[in-house]
Amino acid sequence: MKGVQHIAIESTHLDDVGRAWDLVQERDDIPVTVTLGRHMSDTLISFYTRSPTGFDIEFGANGELLPDDFVQTNPSASEAWGHKFVADGWAPTVRPLTP
């Protein structure tokens, strides 16, 4: 696969994420692609929405800064909690590689 799957924006305050999550839940015109949750690798609490141009935007807070040489191998789980995928497949900006 190739293309832009998502970009991440990190706030310095977890309350910003909670308020943004509430706003997204109140609106019908902002599609959620991944629900609120916490990553195992960097402990970021975040959710994902689909941008008007088709790629996902992850908005989160409280992530740990991982070293440049960090490689996650054989994780027991990718998420500590939440982050349920509710979109149909990949973002439309991601396409299969062609031979």
Disulfide bonds with the S-S distance in Angstrom:
none
